[in-house]
Amino acid sequence: MRLNRILTAGAAVLAASGLAGADKNLNIAHYYQVNNYFCGPTSAQIIIRAISGRYYDQWTINRTVGANSWSGCNTPDIVRGINNLSGQRYTTVSNSNRTLTVSNIDRNAPVEINFRGDYMTYINQYLLHHSVIVGYTGGGFYIHDTAFGANKWASNTSVWNAVQYHYKIYAVKYPTISGDVAPGGTAIPPANYVMYRLKLGIGLNIHNGPGWNTSISGVYRAGTVVDVYGFVGGWLKIWYAGGWRYLANLKTVKVGLSVQATADLQVHTGYGLAGWLPKNAIVHCWQWSNGWYRIWWNGNWRWIWFAATRAA
């Protein structure tokens, strides 16, 4: 959110490694915000670089985030920027807590937080602000603060109070404690995107891991149509019986896939913006390429980003 003073643009600096007493620190690049309301785009910049290796300047990121000088931006805006530019999927959660945060850091996924600044032990002024948790100790967290510097430490209590004051949400890559099972053991659905929809030419065993020597949880008959969410070591990643399972990539045929936009979605020419696909619109996809679906739209071939879609 908007800071109370203009901050001088700073150069990117690498986070220091080997911090004394750190249980874990991701040691990722830190960036300073270039003006007094870019804490949101800068938080997205830090996360995008960490999870995808891609670098975008803050002005480019803000074309998607949409921060402004009078109200800054909110966590869902930052999530939109991360997902559109990283090729990966973050989401907002309202059950912000230490366990969930540590779970994400353990899986090398920094966490975006939206907080009231004067609750933090390293800030002595009131402000509403976005930054990124990049590590933890037994008593607190390391934060890449977009205004105040890299690896700023704050206690568990101060972070909790600061976040609880303001919207009470985080942005995380992994919204559950571990794997694909929520607290209490409730299975959750997979990510919204489907990479391919395939028809099996032969019957295939459904494996619990990506390999021939892994245990088997079921069988698909020839002719079954399955949604594929990714590839792991050449194996097809699918959702089956409440969890991720794997199929050998043998004698499959790609079939049509329709997706539904889960938010207003940019339609790209490949070089620029062609227009917007409204939320809940359904389109047929003809090709997948590095996170983009190719669609026929308004008489031309166009592209949409997978992260804001679900299989229709």
SVG drawing of the C-alpha trace seen along z (x, -y; Angstrom):
<svg xmlns="http://www.w3.org/2000/svg" viewBox="-19 -11 46 63">
<polyline fill="none" stroke="black" stroke-width="0.4" points="0.0,0.0 1.0,-3.6 4.0,-4.7 4.1,-8.0 7.3,-9.0 8.9,-8.8 11.6,-6.1 14.7,-6.4 14.9,-3.7 17.4,-1.1 19.4,1.4 18.6,5.1 20.7,6.8 21.2,10.4 20.0,11.5 22.8,12.4 23.4,16.1 24.1,18.0 22.3,15.8 23.0,16.7 20.2,18.6 18.1,19.0 16.2,22.3 15.7,21.6 16.3,18.7 15.6,18.8 18.5,16.5 16.7,14.9 17.1,11.5 15.7,8.4 14.5,5.3 13.5,1.9 10.4,0.2 11.0,-2.6 8.3,-4.9 6.1,-5.4 3.2,-3.1 5.0,-0.2 5.3,2.1 2.8,4.5 4.5,4.7 7.9,5.0 6.6,7.9 5.5,9.6 8.9,8.8 10.7,10.6 8.4,13.6 8.4,13.9 12.2,13.9 12.5,16.4 10.0,19.0 10.6,18.7 14.0,17.0 12.3,14.3 13.1,10.6 10.6,7.9 10.9,4.3 8.3,2.9 6.5,0.8 6.0,3.8 4.6,5.8 2.3,3.0 0.5,3.2 -1.1,6.3 -1.1,5.4 -2.5,1.9 -1.2,0.2 -1.9,-3.6 -0.7,-6.5 -3.9,-7.0 -4.7,-3.4 -1.8,-1.2 -3.1,2.3 -4.3,5.4 -3.1,9.0 -5.4,10.4 -3.8,7.8 -0.4,9.0 -1.5,12.7 -2.7,11.7 0.7,10.2 2.6,13.2 0.5,15.7 0.4,13.8 4.2,13.4 5.8,16.3 4.1,19.2 3.2,20.6 0.2,20.3 -0.2,18.4 -3.5,17.9 -4.8,15.9 -5.5,17.6 -7.3,16.2 -6.0,18.8 -2.7,17.0 -0.5,18.7 3.0,19.7 2.6,23.4 1.3,22.6 4.0,20.0 6.8,22.3 5.3,25.0 5.7,22.7 9.2,21.6 10.2,25.3 9.0,25.8 11.1,22.9 8.0,20.6 8.2,17.1 5.0,15.7 3.5,12.3 2.0,10.5 -0.1,7.3 0.3,5.7 0.3,2.6 3.8,1.5 4.0,0.1 3.3,3.6 6.6,4.8 9.7,4.7 11.8,3.0 9.4,0.3 8.6,-2.7 5.8,-4.4 2.2,-3.7 1.8,-2.5 -0.1,0.2 2.3,2.2 3.2,5.3 6.4,7.3 7.6,10.9 8.5,13.5 11.7,15.3 12.8,17.3 12.0,18.3 13.6,18.9 12.0,20.5 10.9,17.1 10.0,15.2 10.5,14.6 12.9,12.9 11.2,10.4 12.3,8.9 10.8,5.5 10.4,3.5 11.0,0.3 13.3,1.1 15.6,3.7 16.4,7.4 16.1,10.0 14.5,7.8 13.6,9.9 10.2,9.7 8.8,11.9 6.0,14.3 3.8,12.1 4.5,8.9 3.9,10.5 0.7,12.1 -0.6,8.8 0.4,6.8 -1.3,9.1 -4.4,9.6 -4.9,5.9 -5.1,5.6 -7.3,7.9 -5.9,11.1 -4.7,12.6 -1.5,14.0 -0.5,14.9 1.0,18.4 1.9,21.0 0.8,23.9 -2.5,23.2 -2.3,26.4 0.2,27.6 1.7,30.4 1.1,32.2 -2.5,31.9 -4.3,32.6 -5.7,29.7 -5.5,29.6 -7.8,32.3 -7.1,34.6 -9.6,33.2 -8.6,33.7 -8.6,30.6 -9.0,30.3 -6.0,29.8 -4.9,26.5 -7.3,24.9 -5.3,25.4 -5.3,28.5 -2.3,28.9 -3.8,31.5 -6.8,33.7 -5.8,37.1 -7.5,40.3 -5.8,43.5 -5.1,45.9 -4.4,48.8 -5.2,49.6 -2.8,48.1 -2.0,48.6 -2.5,45.5 0.8,45.1 1.2,43.4 4.6,42.0 6.3,41.2 8.0,44.5 7.4,48.2 8.4,49.4 5.9,47.3 2.7,48.7 -0.5,48.8 -3.8,47.3 -6.1,48.2 -6.4,48.9 -7.8,46.9 -9.2,48.8 -8.4,48.1 -10.6,45.2 -10.7,43.3 -10.2,39.6 -8.1,38.0 -7.0,34.5 -3.2,34.0 -1.8,31.4 1.9,31.7 4.8,34.0 7.2,35.4 10.1,37.3 8.2,38.1 5.1,39.4 1.7,37.8 0.5,36.1 -3.2,36.6 -5.8,36.1 -7.3,39.4 -9.1,40.5 -8.4,37.3 -4.6,37.0 -1.9,36.6 -1.3,39.8 0.8,40.7 0.4,42.5 3.0,43.8 3.0,41.7 2.1,44.5 -0.2,44.5 -2.2,41.4 -4.1,39.1 -4.7,35.4 -8.4,34.5 -10.2,31.1 -10.0,29.1 -12.3,26.3 -11.4,23.9 -13.4,21.4 -11.9,18.0 -11.9,17.7 -11.3,13.9 -11.3,11.3 -8.4,12.6 -6.1,10.8 -6.1,12.1 -2.8,11.7 -1.7,11.6 1.7,13.0 3.2,9.5 0.6,7.4 -2.8,7.2 -5.8,8.0 -8.6,7.6 -10.2,9.2 -12.0,12.5 -14.7,11.9 -14.9,14.0 -16.8,17.3 -16.4,17.2 -15.6,20.7 -13.2,21.1 -11.8,24.1 -8.1,24.5 -6.1,25.9 -2.5,25.8 -0.5,25.5 2.9,23.7 4.9,22.8 1.8,21.9 -0.2,20.4 -3.4,21.8 -3.9,21.0 -7.5,20.1 -9.5,18.9 -11.0,15.6 -12.7,12.9 -11.5,14.4 -7.9,14.7 -5.5,17.0 -4.8,15.6 -3.3,16.7 -4.5,16.8 -2.5,17.5 -3.4,20.8 -3.3,19.6 -6.7,17.9 -8.6,20.8 -10.1,24.1 -11.2,27.1 -14.8,26.5"/>
</svg>
